[in-house]
Amino acid sequence: MNMLIFLIPIALFLGGLGLFAFLWSLKSGQYDDLDGAAWRVITDDEDKPAL
């Protein structure tokens, strides 16, 4: 039972950290164009030089 004194605050901190990272990714526009990356993989752009 004494370990709960340490584990509960650690779990709350990690949960808050995950929530902060998710909200930051929403604010920075990570989820704005969900279909663009999928279509860029499919399209055949031969104009671009190969790396």
PyMOL commands that place a pseudoatom at each C-alpha (Angstrom):
pseudoatom trace, name=CA, resn=MET, resi=1, chain=A, elem=C, hetatm=0, pos=[0.000, 0.000, 0.000]
pseudoatom trace, name=CA, resn=ASN, resi=2, chain=A, elem=C, hetatm=0, pos=[2.915, 2.340, 0.570]
pseudoatom trace, name=CA, resn=MET, resi=3, chain=A, elem=C, hetatm=0, pos=[3.834, 2.107, -3.118]
pseudoatom trace, name=CA, resn=LEU, resi=4, chain=A, elem=C, hetatm=0, pos=[0.495, 3.708, -4.049]
pseudoatom trace, name=CA, resn=ILE, resi=5, chain=A, elem=C, hetatm=0, pos=[1.770, 6.936, -2.491]
pseudoatom trace, name=CA, resn=PHE, resi=6, chain=A, elem=C, hetatm=0, pos=[4.404, 7.005, -5.246]
pseudoatom trace, name=CA, resn=LEU, resi=7, chain=A, elem=C, hetatm=0, pos=[2.558, 5.321, -8.099]
pseudoatom trace, name=CA, resn=ILE, resi=8, chain=A, elem=C, hetatm=0, pos=[-0.596, 7.474, -8.132]
pseudoatom trace, name=CA, resn=PRO, resi=9, chain=A, elem=C, hetatm=0, pos=[1.231, 10.833, -8.540]
pseudoatom trace, name=CA, resn=ILE, resi=10, chain=A, elem=C, hetatm=0, pos=[3.541, 9.310, -11.164]
pseudoatom trace, name=CA, resn=ALA, resi=11, chain=A, elem=C, hetatm=0, pos=[0.542, 7.964, -13.093]
pseudoatom trace, name=CA, resn=LEU, resi=12, chain=A, elem=C, hetatm=0, pos=[-1.235, 11.326, -12.886]
pseudoatom trace, name=CA, resn=PHE, resi=13, chain=A, elem=C, hetatm=0, pos=[1.888, 13.140, -14.057]
pseudoatom trace, name=CA, resn=LEU, resi=14, chain=A, elem=C, hetatm=0, pos=[2.381, 10.802, -17.025]
pseudoatom trace, name=CA, resn=GLY, resi=15, chain=A, elem=C, hetatm=0, pos=[-1.301, 11.083, -17.943]
pseudoatom trace, name=CA, resn=GLY, resi=16, chain=A, elem=C, hetatm=0, pos=[-1.079, 14.871, -17.826]
pseudoatom trace, name=CA, resn=LEU, resi=17, chain=A, elem=C, hetatm=0, pos=[2.079, 14.772, -19.912]
pseudoatom trace, name=CA, resn=GLY, resi=18, chain=A, elem=C, hetatm=0, pos=[0.324, 12.637, -22.533]
pseudoatom trace, name=CA, resn=LEU, resi=19, chain=A, elem=C, hetatm=0, pos=[-2.665, 14.996, -22.549]
pseudoatom trace, name=CA, resn=PHE, resi=20, chain=A, elem=C, hetatm=0, pos=[-0.360, 17.985, -22.969]
pseudoatom trace, name=CA, resn=ALA, resi=21, chain=A, elem=C, hetatm=0, pos=[1.430, 16.313, -25.901]
pseudoatom trace, name=CA, resn=PHE, resi=22, chain=A, elem=C, hetatm=0, pos=[-1.902, 15.501, -27.561]
pseudoatom trace, name=CA, resn=LEU, resi=23, chain=A, elem=C, hetatm=0, pos=[-3.222, 19.044, -27.145]
pseudoatom trace, name=CA, resn=TRP, resi=24, chain=A, elem=C, hetatm=0, pos=[0.056, 20.470, -28.445]
pseudoatom trace, name=CA, resn=SER, resi=25, chain=A, elem=C, hetatm=0, pos=[-0.161, 18.260, -31.540]
pseudoatom trace, name=CA, resn=LEU, resi=26, chain=A, elem=C, hetatm=0, pos=[-3.718, 19.468, -32.159]
pseudoatom trace, name=CA, resn=LYS, resi=27, chain=A, elem=C, hetatm=0, pos=[-2.647, 23.107, -31.821]
pseudoatom trace, name=CA, resn=SER, resi=28, chain=A, elem=C, hetatm=0, pos=[0.358, 22.691, -34.127]
pseudoatom trace, name=CA, resn=GLY, resi=29, chain=A, elem=C, hetatm=0, pos=[-1.776, 21.239, -36.936]
pseudoatom trace, name=CA, resn=GLN, resi=30, chain=A, elem=C, hetatm=0, pos=[-0.610, 17.630, -36.965]
pseudoatom trace, name=CA, resn=TYR, resi=31, chain=A, elem=C, hetatm=0, pos=[-4.089, 16.353, -37.855]
pseudoatom trace, name=CA, resn=ASP, resi=32, chain=A, elem=C, hetatm=0, pos=[-5.117, 18.963, -40.448]
pseudoatom trace, name=CA, resn=ASP, resi=33, chain=A, elem=C, hetatm=0, pos=[-4.455, 16.966, -43.628]
pseudoatom trace, name=CA, resn=LEU, resi=34, chain=A, elem=C, hetatm=0, pos=[-5.212, 13.302, -42.993]
pseudoatom trace, name=CA, resn=ASP, resi=35, chain=A, elem=C, hetatm=0, pos=[-5.769, 12.332, -46.643]
pseudoatom trace, name=CA, resn=GLY, resi=36, chain=A, elem=C, hetatm=0, pos=[-2.861, 14.230, -48.188]
pseudoatom trace, name=CA, resn=ALA, resi=37, chain=A, elem=C, hetatm=0, pos=[-0.114, 11.871, -47.073]
pseudoatom trace, name=CA, resn=ALA, resi=38, chain=A, elem=C, hetatm=0, pos=[-2.064, 8.828, -48.232]
pseudoatom trace, name=CA, resn=TRP, resi=39, chain=A, elem=C, hetatm=0, pos=[-2.539, 10.267, -51.730]
pseudoatom trace, name=CA, resn=ARG, resi=40, chain=A, elem=C, hetatm=0, pos=[1.086, 11.414, -51.980]
pseudoatom trace, name=CA, resn=VAL, resi=41, chain=A, elem=C, hetatm=0, pos=[2.197, 7.801, -51.565]
pseudoatom trace, name=CA, resn=ILE, resi=42, chain=A, elem=C, hetatm=0, pos=[-0.071, 6.630, -54.377]
pseudoatom trace, name=CA, resn=THR, resi=43, chain=A, elem=C, hetatm=0, pos=[0.684, 9.357, -56.939]
pseudoatom trace, name=CA, resn=ASP, resi=44, chain=A, elem=C, hetatm=0, pos=[3.500, 8.770, -59.392]
pseudoatom trace, name=CA, resn=ASP, resi=45, chain=A, elem=C, hetatm=0, pos=[5.578, 11.946, -59.607]
pseudoatom trace, name=CA, resn=GLU, resi=46, chain=A, elem=C, hetatm=0, pos=[8.301, 11.375, -62.150]
pseudoatom trace, name=CA, resn=ASP, resi=47, chain=A, elem=C, hetatm=0, pos=[9.173, 15.075, -62.243]
pseudoatom trace, name=CA, resn=LYS, resi=48, chain=A, elem=C, hetatm=0, pos=[11.051, 14.848, -58.965]
pseudoatom trace, name=CA, resn=PRO, resi=49, chain=A, elem=C, hetatm=0, pos=[14.629, 13.556, -59.077]
pseudoatom trace, name=CA, resn=ALA, resi=50, chain=A, elem=C, hetatm=0, pos=[15.371, 10.360, -57.210]
pseudoatom trace, name=CA, resn=LEU, resi=51, chain=A, elem=C, hetatm=0, pos=[17.345, 10.773, -54.010]
for i in range(1, 51): cmd.bond("trace and resi %d" % i, "trace and resi %d" % (i + 1))
show_as sticks, trace
zoom trace
